[in-house]
Amino acid sequence: MNTVLCLTDGLSDREAWITHLHMRGYDVVTSDVKSLGTLKTDAWTRCGLLLSHTAAKQLAKDGTGFATWCRNLKAEKIAVLDEPGETFSVKGEFNGSVLKVTPAVDGWRFAAEVVARFVDEEQGAAAGDPQTLNLLRLARRVAQSDVTVMLVGPTGTGKEVISKFLHNASSRKREPFIAVNCAAVPDSMLEAVLFGYERGAFTGAHQPNKGIFRAADGGTLLLDEVSEMAMHLQAKFLRVLQEKEVTPLGGSKPVPVDVRVIATSNRYMMDEVKAGRFREDLYYRLNVFPLATQSLNDRPGDILPIAICLLAKHVGGFPNMPSLNEAAIDKIENHDWPGNVRELENVLQRALVLSGGRSIEPEHLMIDPLELIRPVPRMEAPRRLQAVAG
């Protein structure tokens, strides 16, 4: 979903809303209720809808009806905005397709990010930093072809998220997306996991298994941490990429496969090649289109969007979203996050516990876990009492 329709009737700060959504990578279309019938929506597959409570009531009173208008506009995610109040609040309606939002008077930025994430929840890649938005634009273009992608970046910087984004933006999105972590599967088993096996191929192979490659046929296969793959498997993997067919263990007949491969690593691959740990020919076969993710510290504009998605994940969805006040936002945006997204997620989970699921304040954000267990320093006794005690 790239299109967001903003109905400007009674929408406070409408220019700010339009600008914010545009900066988050959406194609923003504006209209008023009277002009809805003139909109050309044939090219839209679906859209997000942003409107005020006043505009929603106008649509409900119209003979067509609010729900029918939303269907005609192909709006799958609808955000209805109330006038700003003392505190931020959200309410979900219509099985989660409608989110009613009351921004806090001093918390517009947080509310705007919640709406930006909600109207395209299925996009799956929370972004607000120009670097990441550029990466997503490039990834969307790459997704239109079937080229193999080599995705590198530090641990915890969203390589699997970008991989899923590539899959969902491609013509293969209705087919399987399967990920396998090469570092988590023992070398003795990885070949069978990838290529499958016939019955009796080895001890314990009582039933045939088609393997990951054939399971992903027609879709996308993510090979996470491909630099951990053993050398003897790299040669077989190279042949699969070249011939587009796999031969299961214990089998003699190759089976054609149509799979888009995305490989990731947290290492600089040319160093692995020079050290003799990774085949040079396989590297160039995988590195058809290289993409790279950056540390969270290098893209501070992503911190709040990612934090909102993580909070939604851990509280059971956007309707249960607690607020982050401006001071709390400043605290997470000014930390350097050496542990990247995983560290941010840990901090937010601690904050949910400490805040009781309500508004998250700076004191709830225990970035250093030792803050939770450090003993409270003893207060020194008054000088006169010390003398008496002596």
C-alpha positions in Angstrom: 0.0 0.0 0.0 1.6 3.3 -1.1 -1.5 5.6 -1.4 -3.0 7.4 1.6 -6.2 9.5 0.9 -6.6 12.5 3.3 -10.1 13.9 3.6 -9.4 17.5 4.6 -12.9 18.4 6.0 -12.4 19.5 9.6 -8.9 18.0 9.7 -6.7 20.0 12.1 -3.1 20.6 11.0 -4.0 19.0 7.7 -0.8 20.4 6.0 1.3 18.9 8.7 -0.4 15.5 8.3 0.0 15.5 4.6 3.7 16.5 4.8 4.4 13.9 7.5 2.8 11.0 5.5 4.6 12.2 2.3 8.0 12.2 4.2 7.2 8.6 5.3 7.1 7.5 1.7 3.4 7.5 1.0 1.7 8.9 -2.2 -0.7 11.3 -0.5 -4.0 12.2 -2.3 -6.1 14.9 -0.8 -9.9 15.5 -1.2 -13.0 16.7 0.6 -16.1 14.8 1.1 -18.0 16.6 -1.7 -15.4 15.7 -4.2 -15.1 12.0 -3.4 -17.2 10.9 -6.4 -14.7 12.5 -8.8 -11.7 10.6 -7.6 -10.1 8.1 -10.1 -9.3 5.0 -8.0 -9.2 2.4 -10.8 -5.4 2.2 -10.5 -5.4 1.7 -6.8 -5.0 -1.8 -5.4 -5.8 -0.5 -1.9 -5.2 2.6 0.1 -5.1 4.0 3.6 -7.7 6.6 4.6 -7.0 9.5 7.0 -9.9 11.7 8.0 -11.3 13.7 10.9 -14.2 12.6 13.1 -16.3 15.3 11.4 -15.6 13.9 8.0 -16.4 10.4 9.2 -19.8 11.5 10.5 -20.5 13.2 7.1 -19.8 10.0 5.3 -22.0 8.0 7.7 -24.9 10.4 7.1 -24.5 10.1 3.3 -26.9 7.8 1.6 -24.0 5.6 0.4 -22.8 5.0 3.9 -19.4 5.0 5.5 -18.6 1.3 5.0 -19.6 1.5 1.3 -17.4 4.6 0.7 -14.4 2.8 2.2 -15.0 -0.2 0.0 -15.3 2.0 -3.1 -12.1 3.8 -2.2 -10.3 0.5 -1.5 -9.5 1.7 2.0 -8.3 -1.2 4.1 -6.8 0.9 7.0 -8.8 3.9 8.2 -7.5 6.4 10.8 -10.1 8.7 12.3 -8.7 11.7 14.1 -10.4 13.5 17.0 -9.4 17.0 18.1 -6.2 17.0 20.4 -6.9 16.3 24.0 -5.0 16.2 27.3 -3.7 12.7 26.7 -3.1 10.4 23.8 -5.7 7.6 23.3 -6.6 5.1 20.6 -9.5 2.8 20.0 -9.9 0.0 17.4 -13.1 -0.6 15.5 -14.4 -2.9 12.7 -12.0 -5.8 13.4 -9.0 -3.6 13.5 -9.5 -1.9 10.2 -10.4 1.5 11.9 -8.2 3.3 14.4 -9.7 6.2 16.3 -6.9 8.5 17.5 -7.0 11.4 19.9 -3.5 13.1 19.8 -2.2 14.7 23.0 -1.9 18.5 22.7 1.8 18.2 23.2 2.3 14.8 21.5 1.4 15.3 17.9 4.6 13.7 16.6 3.9 10.4 18.4 0.3 10.3 17.2 1.5 11.1 13.6 3.9 8.2 13.7 1.3 5.8 15.1 -1.0 6.7 12.2 1.8 6.4 9.6 2.5 2.9 10.8 -1.1 1.8 11.1 -2.4 2.9 7.7 0.1 0.6 6.1 0.7 -2.0 8.8 1.3 -4.7 6.1 4.3 -2.8 4.6 6.4 -4.4 7.3 9.3 -2.0 7.2 9.1 0.9 9.7 11.1 3.8 8.4 11.4 7.5 8.9 15.1 8.2 8.2 16.0 9.4 4.6 18.7 6.7 4.3 16.2 3.9 5.0 13.5 5.4 2.8 16.0 5.5 0.0 16.9 1.9 0.7 13.2 0.9 0.5 12.7 2.8 -2.8 15.6 0.9 -4.2 14.4 -2.4 -2.8 11.0 -1.9 -4.4 12.7 -1.4 -7.8 14.9 -4.5 -7.3 11.8 -6.5 -6.3 10.3 -6.1 -9.8 13.0 -8.3 -11.2 14.2 -11.8 -10.1 17.8 -10.9 -9.6 19.6 -12.5 -6.6 20.2 -10.1 -3.8 23.2 -10.0 -1.4 22.1 -8.1 1.8 24.8 -7.2 4.3 24.8 -5.2 7.5 25.4 -5.5 11.3 23.4 -7.9 13.4 20.0 -6.6 14.4 19.7 -4.0 11.7 16.6 -5.5 9.9 18.1 -7.6 7.1 15.2 -10.1 7.4 12.7 -7.2 7.4 14.1 -5.9 4.2 14.1 -9.4 2.7 10.4 -9.8 3.5 9.8 -6.3 2.0 11.5 -7.4 -1.2 9.3 -10.5 -1.3 6.1 -8.6 -0.6 6.9 -6.0 -3.2 7.5 -8.6 -5.9 5.3 -10.7 -8.2 6.1 -13.7 -5.9 4.3 -12.2 -2.9 1.5 -14.8 -3.0 4.1 -17.6 -3.0 6.1 -18.9 -0.1 8.7 -16.8 1.7 11.0 -19.3 3.5 14.0 -18.3 5.7 16.8 -20.6 6.9 19.6 -19.5 9.2 22.8 -21.2 8.0 24.5 -20.5 11.3 21.8 -22.3 13.3 21.8 -25.6 11.4 24.7 -28.0 11.8 26.8 -28.6 8.7 25.9 -32.3 8.7 22.2 -31.4 8.4 22.2 -28.2 6.3 22.5 -30.1 3.0 19.5 -32.2 3.7 17.5 -29.2 4.9 18.3 -27.2 1.8 18.1 -29.9 -0.9 15.9 -32.5 0.6 16.4 -36.3 0.7 14.9 -39.5 -0.5 13.7 -42.3 1.8 16.7 -44.3 3.1 19.3 -41.7 2.0 20.8 -41.8 5.5 20.1 -43.4 8.9 16.8 -42.1 10.2 15.5 -40.9 6.8 12.3 -43.0 7.0 10.2 -40.6 4.9 11.3 -38.4 1.9 11.6 -34.7 2.4 11.6 -32.2 -0.4 13.8 -29.6 1.3 13.8 -25.9 1.6 14.5 -25.1 -2.0 11.6 -27.1 -3.3 9.3 -25.8 -0.5 10.1 -22.3 -1.7 9.4 -23.1 -5.4 7.8 -20.0 -7.0 8.6 -17.8 -4.0 11.6 -16.4 -2.2 14.3 -18.2 -0.2 16.2 -16.2 2.4 19.6 -17.7 3.3 20.5 -15.9 6.5 24.1 -15.7 7.5 25.2 -17.4 4.3 28.9 -16.7 5.2 28.5 -19.5 7.8 27.9 -22.2 5.1 30.6 -24.9 5.0 32.8 -24.9 1.9 31.7 -28.3 0.6 28.1 -27.1 0.6 29.0 -23.8 -1.1 29.9 -25.8 -4.3 26.6 -27.6 -4.3 24.7 -24.3 -3.6 26.5 -22.7 -6.5 25.4 -25.4 -8.9 21.8 -25.0 -7.8 22.0 -21.3 -8.6 23.5 -21.9 -12.0 21.3 -24.8 -13.1 18.1 -23.8 -11.2 17.6 -27.4 -10.2 18.3 -29.5 -7.1 19.2 -33.1 -6.6 17.9 -34.5 -3.2 20.2 -36.7 -1.1 19.9 -40.3 -2.2 18.3 -39.2 -5.5 19.7 -39.3 -9.0 17.2 -37.1 -10.9 17.5 -33.3 -10.6 14.3 -31.4 -9.9 13.8 -27.9 -11.5 13.1 -25.1 -9.0 12.0 -21.5 -9.6 13.3 -19.6 -6.5 14.4 -16.0 -5.9 17.4 -16.1 -3.5 18.3 -13.5 -1.0 21.5 -14.0 1.0 22.5 -12.1 4.1 25.6 -11.7 6.1 26.9 -9.6 9.0 30.4 -9.8 7.6 32.3 -8.0 4.9 32.1 -10.8 2.2 35.3 -9.9 0.3 37.2 -10.4 3.5 35.7 -13.9 3.8 36.7 -14.6 0.1 40.3 -13.4 0.7 40.6 -15.5 3.8 39.5 -18.6 1.8 36.3 -19.1 3.9 33.9 -18.3 1.0 34.1 -19.2 -2.6 34.8 -16.3 -4.9 32.6 -17.7 -7.7 29.7 -18.1 -5.3 30.1 -14.6 -3.9 29.8 -13.1 -7.4 26.8 -15.3 -8.2 25.1 -14.0 -5.0 26.2 -10.4 -5.3 24.1 -9.6 -8.4 22.4 -6.7 -6.6 24.0 -5.7 -3.3 22.0 -3.9 -0.6 23.2 -2.8 2.8 21.5 -2.0 6.1 23.0 0.5 8.6 23.3 0.5 12.3 20.4 2.1 14.2 22.7 4.9 15.4 23.3 5.9 11.8 19.6 6.3 11.0 18.1 8.1 14.0 14.9 8.9 12.1 14.0 5.2 12.2 14.0 5.0 16.0 10.5 6.2 16.7 8.8 4.4 13.9 10.5 1.1 14.9 9.7 1.7 18.6 6.0 2.1 17.7 5.9 -1.1 15.7 7.6 -2.9 18.5 5.2 -1.6 21.1 2.2 -2.6 18.9 3.8 -6.1 18.6 4.1 -6.5 22.4 0.7 -5.0 23.5 -1.4 -6.9 20.9 -1.9 -4.3 18.3 -2.3 -0.6 17.7 -5.6 -0.2 19.7 -3.7 -1.1 22.9 -0.8 1.4 22.2 0.6 3.2 25.2 2.0 6.7 24.6 5.6 7.9 24.6 5.8 11.5 25.7 8.3 13.9 24.1 10.8 13.4 26.9 10.8 9.7 26.5 11.1 10.0 22.7 14.1 12.3 23.2 15.7 9.7 25.5 15.5 6.8 22.9 16.5 9.1 20.0 19.6 10.3 21.9 20.9 6.8 22.8 23.5 5.2 20.4 21.9 1.7 20.5 25.0 -0.5 20.1 22.7 -3.5 20.2 20.6 -2.0 17.4 16.9 -3.0 17.1 17.2 -5.9 19.5 18.5 -3.6 22.3 15.7 -1.1 21.6 13.1 -4.0 21.8 14.5 -5.1 25.2 14.3 -1.5 26.6 10.7 -1.1 25.4 9.6 -4.5 26.9 11.1 -3.3 30.2 9.3 0.0 29.9 5.9 -1.8 29.4 6.5 -3.7 32.6 7.5 -0.7 34.6 4.8 1.6 33.2 2.0 -1.0 33.7 1.1 -0.6 30.0 0.2 3.0 30.4 2.0 6.2 29.3 5.8 5.5 29.0 7.8 8.2 30.8 11.7 8.6 30.7 12.1 6.9 34.0 10.5 3.7 32.6 13.2 3.5 29.9 15.9 1.5 31.7 18.5 1.5 29.0 21.2 0.1 31.4 19.7 -3.1 32.9 22.0 -2.6 36.0 19.8 0.4 36.9 17.1 -2.1 37.9 19.3 -4.0 40.4 21.8 -1.4 41.7 21.4 -0.9 45.5 20.1 2.5 46.6 23.0 4.4 48.1 22.9 4.8 51.9 22.2 8.2 53.2 24.8 9.5 55.6 23.7 10.1 59.1 23.5 13.8 60.2 26.8 15.1 61.6 25.4 15.7 65.1 24.0 12.1 65.3 27.3 10.8 64.2 29.0 12.6 67.1 26.5 11.3 69.6 26.9 7.8 68.3 30.6 8.1 68.7 
